[in-house]
Amino acid sequence: MAITGILKFWHTYKNIGRMGQIVNVFLRHGFGQFIEQINLQRFIPLRKRLKAFGHWPDVEKRTAPERLRTAFSELGPSFIKLAQILSSRPDLITKSYADEFKKLQDNVPPFPADEAKKIIETELNVSLKDIFAEFDVIPAAAASIAQVHNATLKTGEKVIVKIQRPGIREQIETDIAILGTIARLMTRHIPESRIFNPEGIVDEFARTVKKELDFNAEARNAQRFKRNFAGNSGICIPSVYTDILSEKIIVMDRLEGVRIDDIDGIESLDIDRSELAKRGVTAYFKMIFEDGFFHADPHPGNVFALPDGRIGLMDFGIVGHLTSDVMENIASAFLAFFNRDYNKLVNQYIELGLTEEDIDIEIFKKKFKQDLVDICEPLYTMTLAEVNFAEYLQILAHLAMKHGLKIPSDLLAMNKTLLILDNIGRQLDPAFNFMTTAEPYAARLVKRRFSPQRMVDKARENLSDISDLLITTPKQVNRLLRKALKDGIGFKVNTLGMEKLIRDIDRSSNRLAFSVIVASIIVGSSLLIQSGIGRTIFGLPAMGAIGFIVAFVLGIWLLISILRSGRL
């Protein structure tokens, strides 16, 4: 029990220290009002509170998204990862913040090779020389969560060794706990922030980053991709050495090639760039439209052109999952756009479950269809080669935000993946067009949706749902009636904005009480000075003079607080 208490105290102490660091970084970048709004000013020393009242360098010269990006960069791996995840969620944080967060790079200084070796030996409980014939002490790459070393196994295979940063798991867990606290305070004290669902954002971040921290899960992802592409001679998925695997260590075959955005390198390998673009994008459409399991981080550092013309994929920590229903709806939406069928396109958005439950469907259909027509019609006057697929996806994201659509995280990951692929495809081949490559896959998927076997499966699912409904409905009605008879039914009323009103009234009453105290000190000090009793300072009774000084300091403090709130 004592040990548990000590550990709990230590974690709390670490969290408080880290919270103070986070608050001070936000304050330095001009977010003092935000800190005060969520009542975290207690983590700022009085000296810095007074300094925040002054002018911070460059705060006014930069936009809020720019300042927030810089703050996240200073705060390290957890916040960099959070920003990278948020960069694909313009529906939650708006386009200006998403665009700014895209600028954050994951490159950080490497940790010493001696530490890397020690982690390997500790995790695998074996000497390094018993596994590797060679181990390159200079990292091939270093990121916020792990770094990669080239090595050669005793059996002669050339491999990469991905090693988790020391202490990164504990740091991320601490930051997740603090981010959760900040999200709850935002929800409580800034009601208008609820539209962005701060707690949901932190939950999604926690799920994503914890998966990326588990190299066992990454190994399973890599093995699944290898099975999915077993019959594809154009795609190379490296083998994972499961006998030298742990949560912090993963060893995979080394891919000898050039980055997919290294055009000069690809030219030197004498590879057909147009064929390479088609091969890579076709592989991703297979993942999305056939497998429902896709590599969700295809930035150029994870995609390679191999000397034999194949495409090699690396880093399987971030993946996306799509159910068969979602895949079919995506394919139908694609074909509806391709065939200029706006009614069907609107219906696909509704079927995907993106609309709010209490929305007026008919009004939504009418407004959404009109916006779709305005956006899509100009595209039909262009040739396929002229259509900018990335721009089209961005416009649809803005349209979703405008109409309050809730887009699931896996769909947004898919959108981000397609945008990156479109950009890579155009770099490899300026005449490359995404839409002509995707159309056959979407058509096959829609055709499969109406196949006899699929119809039988859907009928079976519907019958099962009806059966469950018939069984559970009488029980639910019976339970409802019992509660009604016992006066057990109540209504929940949400008073929107009431918490903010209560907080403002509480703050105003505190200031009023504070003012009364200051006034009382002034009156009392005046009476003491008039009495002339006691020792004197500068010819005035000491107690009265001290009272005036205290009243002056408290009055200045109160004035600063009022001015900082922006409400005179």
VEXLO-506308 format. One record per residue (C-alpha): x, y, z. Coordinates in Angstrom, 3 decimals. Layout:
N
{node {X,Y,Z}}
...
This chain:
568
{node {0.000,0.000,0.000}}
{node {2.823,2.372,0.933}}
{node {4.644,1.666,-2.338}}
{node {1.432,2.277,-4.322}}
{node {0.972,5.596,-2.539}}
{node {4.555,6.654,-3.225}}
{node {4.207,5.769,-6.918}}
{node {0.918,7.670,-7.149}}
{node {2.525,10.708,-5.496}}
{node {5.506,10.490,-7.869}}
{node {3.250,10.336,-10.955}}
{node {1.218,13.285,-9.656}}
{node {4.426,15.248,-9.004}}
{node {5.687,14.512,-12.541}}
{node {2.330,15.525,-14.023}}
{node {2.353,18.812,-12.122}}
{node {5.884,19.573,-13.309}}
{node {5.012,18.759,-16.907}}
{node {1.763,20.734,-16.663}}
{node {3.741,23.749,-15.514}}
{node {6.069,23.367,-18.502}}
{node {3.129,23.086,-20.936}}
{node {1.345,26.103,-19.449}}
{node {4.496,28.219,-19.634}}
{node {5.094,27.309,-23.293}}
{node {1.488,28.233,-24.153}}
{node {1.856,31.483,-22.227}}
{node {5.078,32.359,-24.048}}
{node {3.320,31.949,-27.385}}
{node {0.430,34.237,-26.552}}
{node {-2.233,31.863,-25.173}}
{node {-2.484,33.485,-21.733}}
{node {-6.202,34.190,-22.072}}
{node {-6.864,30.529,-22.933}}
{node {-4.914,29.427,-19.822}}
{node {-6.991,31.778,-17.662}}
{node {-10.245,30.614,-19.255}}
{node {-9.599,26.984,-18.249}}
{node {-8.304,27.991,-14.795}}
{node {-4.695,26.825,-15.183}}
{node {-3.113,30.140,-14.178}}
{node {-2.182,28.616,-10.794}}
{node {0.696,26.863,-12.586}}
{node {2.215,30.237,-13.545}}
{node {4.437,32.057,-11.000}}
{node {3.278,35.573,-10.085}}
{node {6.316,37.068,-11.827}}
{node {5.284,35.451,-15.113}}
{node {1.631,36.393,-14.629}}
{node {2.669,40.032,-14.474}}
{node {5.003,39.549,-17.442}}
{node {2.162,38.022,-19.480}}
{node {0.337,41.309,-19.023}}
{node {3.048,42.921,-21.130}}
{node {3.999,42.409,-24.750}}
{node {5.383,39.050,-25.896}}
{node {7.789,39.151,-28.884}}
{node {6.291,38.296,-32.279}}
{node {2.911,37.259,-30.815}}
{node {0.943,39.801,-32.816}}
{node {3.062,39.241,-35.925}}
{node {2.011,35.588,-36.272}}
{node {-1.376,33.949,-36.586}}
{node {-2.816,31.758,-33.833}}
{node {-2.279,28.550,-35.904}}
{node {1.386,29.484,-36.441}}
{node {1.899,30.140,-32.733}}
{node {0.175,26.899,-31.754}}
{node {2.322,24.902,-34.198}}
{node {5.479,26.421,-32.690}}
{node {4.247,25.633,-29.166}}
{node {3.513,22.005,-30.097}}
{node {6.964,21.707,-31.686}}
{node {8.619,22.913,-28.457}}
{node {6.602,20.520,-26.298}}
{node {8.058,17.437,-27.946}}
{node {7.018,14.028,-29.350}}
{node {3.501,13.726,-27.900}}
{node {2.394,17.134,-29.104}}
{node {4.097,16.705,-32.485}}
{node {2.219,13.429,-32.959}}
{node {-1.045,15.067,-31.858}}
{node {-0.532,17.878,-34.385}}
{node {0.226,15.381,-37.162}}
{node {-2.997,13.500,-36.397}}
{node {-5.000,16.736,-36.219}}
{node {-3.572,17.857,-39.564}}
{node {-5.868,15.286,-41.201}}
{node {-8.926,16.553,-39.276}}
{node {-9.864,19.927,-40.845}}
{node {-13.471,19.057,-39.958}}
{node {-12.539,19.380,-36.273}}
{node {-9.917,22.128,-36.118}}
{node {-10.599,24.107,-39.337}}
{node {-8.408,24.243,-42.436}}
{node {-6.062,27.006,-41.211}}
{node {-4.917,24.950,-38.210}}
{node {-4.778,21.702,-40.224}}
{node {-2.595,23.336,-42.906}}
{node {-0.239,24.748,-40.293}}
{node {0.096,21.418,-38.452}}
{node {1.055,19.709,-41.726}}
{node {4.326,21.654,-41.547}}
{node {5.429,19.837,-38.392}}
{node {8.125,17.302,-39.161}}
{node {8.806,14.205,-37.093}}
{node {12.608,14.467,-37.350}}
{node {14.323,14.745,-33.950}}
{node {17.943,14.231,-32.843}}
{node {18.875,10.537,-32.459}}
{node {19.608,9.003,-29.082}}
{node {23.071,7.411,-28.527}}
{node {23.829,4.052,-30.151}}
{node {24.987,2.657,-26.797}}
{node {21.480,3.191,-25.431}}
{node {20.021,1.514,-28.522}}
{node {22.230,-1.526,-27.989}}
{node {21.326,-1.678,-24.316}}
{node {17.585,-1.587,-25.118}}
{node {17.984,-4.435,-27.633}}
{node {19.908,-6.637,-25.178}}
{node {17.501,-5.879,-22.314}}
{node {14.366,-6.478,-24.378}}
{node {15.580,-9.669,-26.053}}
{node {17.671,-10.921,-23.096}}
{node {20.561,-11.760,-25.386}}
{node {23.919,-10.270,-26.376}}
{node {23.929,-8.077,-29.495}}
{node {26.774,-10.076,-31.072}}
{node {24.706,-13.262,-30.783}}
{node {22.081,-11.797,-33.171}}
{node {23.903,-9.474,-35.541}}
{node {27.076,-9.937,-37.549}}
{node {27.065,-6.160,-38.137}}
{node {25.223,-3.291,-36.442}}
{node {25.516,0.245,-37.803}}
{node {25.930,2.621,-34.864}}
{node {24.831,5.614,-36.981}}
{node {20.992,5.635,-37.222}}
{node {19.514,5.471,-40.710}}
{node {16.528,7.520,-39.479}}
{node {15.340,9.090,-36.222}}
{node {11.764,10.068,-35.375}}
{node {9.891,11.079,-32.236}}
{node {8.911,7.548,-31.180}}
{node {11.745,5.389,-32.513}}
{node {14.927,5.329,-34.532}}
{node {16.176,2.875,-37.142}}
{node {19.579,1.205,-37.473}}
{node {20.844,-0.878,-40.377}}
{node {22.226,-4.292,-39.437}}
{node {23.140,-7.724,-40.797}}
{node {21.948,-10.903,-39.097}}
{node {24.272,-13.761,-38.224}}
{node {22.555,-15.696,-41.016}}
{node {23.482,-13.003,-43.558}}
{node {20.147,-11.203,-44.117}}
{node {20.330,-7.403,-44.345}}
{node {17.778,-5.905,-41.963}}
{node {16.642,-2.726,-40.275}}
{node {16.238,-2.592,-36.499}}
{node {13.576,-0.190,-35.218}}
{node {14.142,0.727,-31.568}}
{node {11.746,2.656,-29.370}}
{node {13.111,5.779,-27.713}}
{node {14.007,5.315,-24.027}}
{node {11.337,6.740,-21.725}}
{node {9.030,7.685,-24.605}}
{node {6.172,5.482,-23.380}}
{node {6.151,7.116,-19.933}}
{node {6.402,10.607,-21.425}}
{node {3.495,9.993,-23.792}}
{node {1.360,8.495,-21.003}}
{node {2.030,11.584,-18.862}}
{node {1.157,13.910,-21.737}}
{node {-2.027,11.970,-22.551}}
{node {-3.159,12.338,-18.922}}
{node {-2.450,16.084,-19.033}}
{node {-4.126,16.512,-22.431}}
{node {-7.177,14.695,-21.041}}
{node {-7.294,17.155,-18.137}}
{node {-6.991,20.143,-20.479}}
{node {-9.736,18.707,-22.727}}
{node {-12.102,18.270,-19.756}}
{node {-11.388,21.815,-18.558}}
{node {-12.067,23.162,-22.050}}
{node {-15.401,21.326,-22.161}}
{node {-16.346,22.629,-18.711}}
{node {-15.164,26.246,-18.948}}
{node {-15.408,26.971,-22.699}}
{node {-18.801,25.562,-23.785}}
{node {-18.298,26.685,-27.404}}
{node {-15.314,24.288,-27.646}}
{node {-17.666,21.302,-27.372}}
{node {-18.377,21.527,-31.088}}
{node {-14.757,20.378,-31.638}}
{node {-15.123,17.534,-29.082}}
{node {-11.769,18.064,-27.262}}
{node {-12.133,14.890,-25.183}}
{node {-12.866,12.862,-28.328}}
{node {-9.739,14.271,-29.991}}
{node {-7.574,13.228,-27.025}}
{node {-9.171,9.761,-26.954}}
{node {-8.484,9.284,-30.669}}
{node {-4.903,10.496,-30.219}}
{node {-4.374,8.117,-27.287}}
{node {-5.650,5.134,-29.298}}
{node {-3.500,5.987,-32.317}}
{node {-0.248,6.662,-30.503}}
{node {-0.591,3.620,-28.214}}
{node {-0.947,1.399,-31.278}}
{node {2.164,2.976,-32.752}}
{node {4.043,2.262,-29.520}}
{node {3.267,-1.471,-29.742}}
{node {5.709,-3.046,-32.190}}
{node {3.988,-6.418,-31.763}}
{node {0.897,-4.849,-33.362}}
{node {3.043,-3.345,-36.123}}
{node {4.502,-6.794,-36.829}}
{node {0.989,-8.266,-37.134}}
{node {0.036,-5.455,-39.541}}
{node {3.107,-6.137,-41.697}}
{node {2.339,-9.859,-41.819}}
{node {-1.261,-9.149,-42.834}}
{node {-0.125,-6.869,-45.669}}
{node {2.350,-9.530,-46.791}}
{node {-0.474,-12.099,-46.989}}
{node {-2.730,-9.648,-48.860}}
{node {-0.030,-8.994,-51.480}}
{node {1.319,-12.541,-51.668}}
{node {0.255,-12.872,-55.323}}
{node {1.288,-9.362,-56.373}}
{node {4.714,-9.273,-58.033}}
{node {4.808,-5.462,-58.137}}
{node {4.632,-4.808,-54.385}}
{node {7.254,-5.761,-51.792}}
{node {6.327,-6.068,-48.113}}
{node {9.376,-6.812,-45.911}}
{node {9.399,-9.934,-43.751}}
{node {9.322,-9.512,-39.966}}
{node {11.648,-11.638,-37.821}}
{node {9.225,-12.687,-35.097}}
{node {11.910,-14.507,-33.093}}
{node {13.620,-11.143,-32.403}}
{node {10.533,-9.070,-31.672}}
{node {9.182,-7.220,-28.634}}
{node {6.991,-4.208,-27.857}}
{node {10.073,-1.969,-28.228}}
{node {12.095,-3.793,-30.900}}
{node {11.136,-4.864,-34.410}}
{node {13.474,-6.304,-37.047}}
{node {12.489,-6.384,-40.744}}
{node {14.123,-7.035,-44.092}}
{node {15.979,-4.006,-45.414}}
{node {14.635,-2.572,-48.669}}
{node {17.443,-1.441,-50.959}}
{node {15.921,1.310,-53.078}}
{node {15.244,5.039,-53.329}}
{node {12.486,7.155,-51.841}}
{node {9.434,7.436,-54.057}}
{node {9.874,11.224,-54.280}}
{node {13.531,10.951,-55.372}}
{node {12.885,11.523,-59.087}}
{node {16.588,11.684,-60.007}}
{node {17.230,8.437,-58.136}}
{node {14.348,6.699,-59.923}}
{node {15.634,7.967,-63.266}}
{node {19.084,6.553,-62.475}}
{node {17.494,3.121,-61.904}}
{node {15.926,3.368,-65.398}}
{node {12.404,2.708,-64.047}}
{node {9.272,3.718,-65.977}}
{node {7.852,6.457,-63.733}}
{node {4.365,6.242,-65.216}}
{node {4.201,2.504,-64.573}}
{node {5.580,3.028,-61.063}}
{node {2.847,5.561,-60.249}}
{node {0.143,3.261,-61.569}}
{node {1.545,0.287,-59.641}}
{node {1.650,2.138,-56.329}}
{node {-1.791,3.716,-56.584}}
{node {-3.323,0.450,-57.789}}
{node {-1.912,-1.263,-54.692}}
{node {-3.612,1.285,-52.443}}
{node {-6.933,0.953,-54.235}}
{node {-6.685,-2.781,-53.656}}
{node {-6.177,-2.094,-49.940}}
{node {-9.133,0.305,-49.775}}
{node {-11.683,-1.248,-52.123}}
{node {-10.862,-4.954,-51.721}}
{node {-9.066,-5.593,-48.420}}
{node {-10.600,-2.863,-46.233}}
{node {-7.184,-2.633,-44.546}}
{node {-4.784,0.053,-45.703}}
{node {-1.381,1.534,-44.937}}
{node {-2.392,4.943,-43.541}}
{node {1.008,6.650,-43.476}}
{node {2.305,6.594,-47.081}}
{node {4.584,9.611,-46.838}}
{node {7.612,9.399,-49.180}}
{node {9.909,8.155,-46.386}}
{node {7.794,4.985,-46.106}}
{node {7.454,4.199,-49.832}}
{node {10.433,3.088,-51.958}}
{node {11.149,2.357,-55.590}}
{node {13.236,-0.821,-55.763}}
{node {15.824,-1.451,-58.527}}
{node {13.638,-4.171,-60.104}}
{node {10.711,-1.747,-60.511}}
{node {8.713,-2.966,-57.527}}
{node {7.281,-0.664,-54.865}}
{node {8.370,-1.345,-51.297}}
{node {6.365,-0.272,-48.244}}
{node {7.709,0.320,-44.736}}
{node {6.430,1.376,-41.297}}
{node {3.126,-0.355,-40.548}}
{node {2.328,1.281,-37.206}}
{node {-0.540,3.409,-38.560}}
{node {-3.226,1.523,-40.497}}
{node {-6.868,2.084,-41.405}}
{node {-9.784,-0.335,-41.283}}
{node {-12.933,-0.158,-43.418}}
{node {-15.929,-2.458,-43.041}}
{node {-17.476,-4.049,-46.128}}
{node {-20.500,-1.702,-45.842}}
{node {-18.277,1.388,-45.701}}
{node {-16.184,0.165,-48.652}}
{node {-19.332,-0.375,-50.709}}
{node {-20.700,3.060,-49.809}}
{node {-17.389,4.716,-50.740}}
{node {-17.381,2.900,-54.083}}
{node {-21.012,3.867,-54.731}}
{node {-20.265,7.506,-53.875}}
{node {-17.308,7.459,-56.256}}
{node {-19.388,6.026,-59.088}}
{node {-22.242,8.441,-58.350}}
{node {-19.807,11.321,-58.798}}
{node {-18.358,9.676,-61.896}}
{node {-21.903,9.299,-63.357}}
{node {-23.057,12.781,-62.266}}
{node {-25.785,11.314,-60.045}}
{node {-26.106,13.913,-57.276}}
{node {-29.138,12.347,-55.591}}
{node {-27.285,9.093,-55.143}}
{node {-24.168,10.951,-53.956}}
{node {-26.160,12.696,-51.212}}
{node {-27.767,9.392,-50.202}}
{node {-24.316,7.790,-49.836}}
{node {-23.310,10.484,-47.343}}
{node {-26.448,9.722,-45.337}}
{node {-25.861,5.945,-45.512}}
{node {-22.322,6.393,-44.256}}
{node {-23.904,7.791,-41.090}}
{node {-22.190,11.162,-41.379}}
{node {-25.292,13.249,-40.622}}
{node {-26.531,14.263,-37.176}}
{node {-29.403,12.182,-35.770}}
{node {-31.747,15.151,-35.280}}
{node {-31.154,16.709,-38.690}}
{node {-34.053,17.403,-41.073}}
{node {-33.106,14.994,-43.859}}
{node {-35.138,16.679,-46.604}}
{node {-33.704,20.126,-45.914}}
{node {-30.214,18.626,-45.632}}
{node {-30.589,16.819,-48.973}}
{node {-31.732,19.971,-50.731}}
{node {-28.927,22.214,-49.404}}
{node {-26.209,19.604,-49.664}}
{node {-27.173,18.682,-53.221}}
{node {-27.058,22.327,-54.300}}
{node {-23.563,22.726,-52.857}}
{node {-22.440,19.513,-54.544}}
{node {-23.734,20.766,-57.888}}
{node {-21.869,24.066,-57.457}}
{node {-18.647,22.231,-56.634}}
{node {-18.794,19.324,-59.072}}
{node {-20.289,20.798,-62.223}}
{node {-17.123,22.701,-63.250}}
{node {-15.189,19.423,-63.026}}
{node {-17.266,17.851,-65.810}}
{node {-16.061,20.460,-68.288}}
{node {-12.456,19.299,-67.770}}
{node {-10.612,16.301,-69.097}}
{node {-9.720,13.665,-66.517}}
{node {-6.090,14.742,-66.686}}
{node {-7.104,18.291,-65.681}}
{node {-9.053,17.250,-62.571}}
{node {-7.093,17.925,-59.381}}
{node {-8.231,15.074,-57.168}}
{node {-6.501,16.501,-54.078}}
{node {-8.271,19.838,-54.511}}
{node {-11.591,18.048,-54.949}}
{node {-11.125,16.118,-51.676}}
{node {-10.222,19.323,-49.850}}
{node {-13.382,21.018,-51.149}}
{node {-15.497,18.061,-50.001}}
{node {-13.895,18.287,-46.540}}
{node {-14.914,21.969,-46.337}}
{node {-18.410,21.059,-47.496}}
{node {-18.653,18.430,-44.758}}
{node {-17.631,21.029,-42.156}}
{node {-20.147,23.536,-43.492}}
{node {-23.030,21.080,-43.084}}
{node {-21.867,19.739,-39.721}}
{node {-21.120,16.218,-40.966}}
{node {-19.231,13.925,-38.600}}
{node {-16.570,12.052,-40.530}}
{node {-15.211,8.840,-38.907}}
{node {-11.464,8.802,-38.243}}
{node {-10.793,5.900,-40.636}}
{node {-12.496,7.767,-43.496}}
{node {-10.376,10.832,-42.763}}
{node {-7.257,8.631,-42.665}}
{node {-8.295,7.275,-46.067}}
{node {-8.761,10.825,-47.392}}
{node {-5.305,11.828,-46.132}}
{node {-3.807,8.692,-47.698}}
{node {-5.403,9.408,-51.077}}
{node {-4.209,13.026,-51.015}}
{node {-0.604,11.925,-50.394}}
{node {-0.860,9.286,-53.136}}
{node {-2.294,11.766,-55.626}}
{node {0.615,14.105,-54.936}}
{node {3.178,11.287,-55.322}}
{node {1.483,10.065,-58.523}}
{node {1.641,13.525,-60.111}}
{node {5.302,13.918,-59.111}}
{node {6.143,10.629,-60.841}}
{node {3.949,11.280,-63.870}}
{node {2.397,14.745,-64.425}}
{node {-0.195,13.166,-66.751}}
{node {-1.217,10.603,-64.111}}
{node {-4.908,10.658,-63.164}}
{node {-6.245,9.138,-59.985}}
{node {-9.842,8.797,-61.087}}
{node {-9.298,6.595,-64.121}}
{node {-7.198,4.236,-61.986}}
{node {-9.829,4.036,-59.245}}
{node {-12.894,3.542,-61.449}}
{node {-12.460,-0.200,-62.212}}
{node {-11.966,-1.011,-58.506}}
{node {-15.043,0.973,-57.492}}
{node {-17.119,-0.623,-60.254}}
{node {-16.075,-4.140,-59.174}}
{node {-16.946,-3.392,-55.581}}
{node {-20.397,-2.042,-56.477}}
{node {-20.991,-5.061,-58.708}}
{node {-20.043,-7.333,-55.827}}
{node {-22.503,-5.441,-53.624}}
{node {-25.390,-6.659,-55.795}}
{node {-24.107,-10.181,-56.327}}
{node {-26.505,-13.038,-55.340}}
{node {-24.231,-14.144,-52.503}}
{node {-24.013,-10.631,-51.069}}
{node {-27.797,-10.232,-51.287}}
{node {-28.260,-13.511,-49.402}}
{node {-25.775,-12.376,-46.734}}
{node {-27.557,-9.038,-46.301}}
{node {-30.949,-10.778,-46.094}}
{node {-29.559,-13.073,-43.408}}
{node {-28.225,-10.072,-41.435}}
{node {-31.595,-8.285,-41.709}}
{node {-33.476,-11.372,-40.551}}
{node {-31.147,-11.646,-37.580}}
{node {-31.772,-7.971,-36.685}}
{node {-35.554,-8.462,-36.966}}
{node {-35.337,-11.565,-34.786}}
{node {-33.368,-9.667,-32.122}}
{node {-35.903,-6.823,-32.265}}
{node {-38.859,-9.208,-31.759}}
{node {-37.131,-10.825,-28.791}}
{node {-35.923,-7.681,-27.007}}
{node {-38.842,-5.284,-27.639}}
{node {-41.316,-6.909,-25.173}}
{node {-38.647,-6.850,-22.451}}
{node {-37.847,-3.192,-23.092}}
{node {-41.547,-2.199,-23.114}}
{node {-42.075,-4.118,-19.856}}
{node {-39.118,-2.350,-18.238}}
{node {-40.413,1.048,-19.412}}
{node {-43.878,0.407,-17.993}}
{node {-42.477,-0.678,-14.624}}
{node {-40.435,2.521,-14.417}}
{node {-43.485,4.613,-15.380}}
{node {-45.602,2.997,-12.642}}
{node {-42.891,3.673,-10.050}}
{node {-42.348,7.275,-11.215}}
{node {-38.945,6.164,-12.405}}
{node {-38.991,8.090,-15.669}}
{node {-37.268,11.429,-15.727}}
{node {-36.285,14.058,-18.247}}
{node {-32.814,15.468,-18.662}}
{node {-32.640,19.188,-19.491}}
{node {-29.412,20.667,-20.835}}
{node {-29.080,24.357,-19.974}}
{node {-26.762,25.517,-22.727}}
{node {-24.361,28.223,-21.574}}
{node {-25.471,28.031,-17.914}}
{node {-22.039,26.885,-16.697}}
{node {-20.381,29.894,-18.313}}
{node {-22.975,32.231,-16.763}}
{node {-22.422,30.695,-13.310}}
{node {-18.663,30.984,-13.722}}
{node {-18.930,34.641,-14.780}}
{node {-21.242,35.453,-11.850}}
{node {-18.870,33.667,-9.465}}
{node {-15.887,35.589,-10.835}}
{node {-17.754,38.911,-10.638}}
{node {-18.852,38.280,-7.021}}
{node {-15.277,37.359,-6.067}}
{node {-13.995,40.592,-7.595}}
{node {-16.699,42.560,-5.821}}
{node {-15.769,40.961,-2.488}}
{node {-12.103,41.637,-3.236}}
{node {-12.914,45.305,-3.963}}
{node {-14.818,45.617,-0.669}}
{node {-11.815,44.218,1.209}}
{node {-9.462,46.682,-0.523}}
{node {-11.851,49.545,0.267}}
{node {-12.050,48.412,3.913}}
{node {-8.246,48.365,4.179}}
{node {-8.110,51.905,2.750}}
{node {-10.772,53.171,5.192}}
{node {-9.107,51.423,8.153}}
{node {-5.682,52.783,7.192}}
{node {-7.123,56.305,6.886}}
{node {-8.569,56.075,10.417}}
{node {-5.216,54.827,11.768}}
{node {-3.397,57.718,10.122}}
{node {-5.920,60.218,11.509}}
{node {-5.429,58.778,15.028}}
{node {-1.663,59.340,14.917}}
{node {-1.106,56.354,17.246}}
{node {2.042,54.191,17.164}}
{node {5.362,54.340,15.381}}
{node {5.675,56.440,12.249}}
{node {7.101,55.946,8.749}}
{node {7.790,59.088,6.731}}
{node {5.770,60.976,9.302}}
{node {2.746,58.646,9.058}}
{node {1.594,55.959,11.540}}
{node {3.268,52.660,10.466}}
{node {0.112,50.495,10.484}}
{node {-1.785,53.011,8.360}}
{node {1.077,53.337,5.847}}
{node {1.416,49.527,5.554}}
{node {-2.334,49.277,5.035}}
{node {-2.179,51.774,2.163}}
{node {0.702,49.815,0.542}}
{node {-1.204,46.517,0.833}}
{node {-4.349,48.131,-0.587}}
{node {-2.325,49.591,-3.469}}
{node {-0.777,46.188,-4.386}}
{node {-4.121,44.379,-4.155}}
{node {-5.826,47.119,-6.180}}
{node {-3.214,46.860,-8.945}}
{node {-3.601,43.058,-8.942}}
{node {-7.393,43.411,-9.281}}
{node {-7.005,45.977,-12.092}}
{node {-4.615,43.703,-14.035}}
{node {-7.033,40.785,-13.660}}
{node {-9.902,42.889,-15.034}}
{node {-7.831,44.236,-17.931}}
{node {-6.564,40.771,-18.888}}
{node {-10.118,39.461,-18.986}}
{node {-10.920,42.069,-21.656}}
{node {-14.098,43.130,-19.827}}
{node {-14.052,46.627,-18.340}}
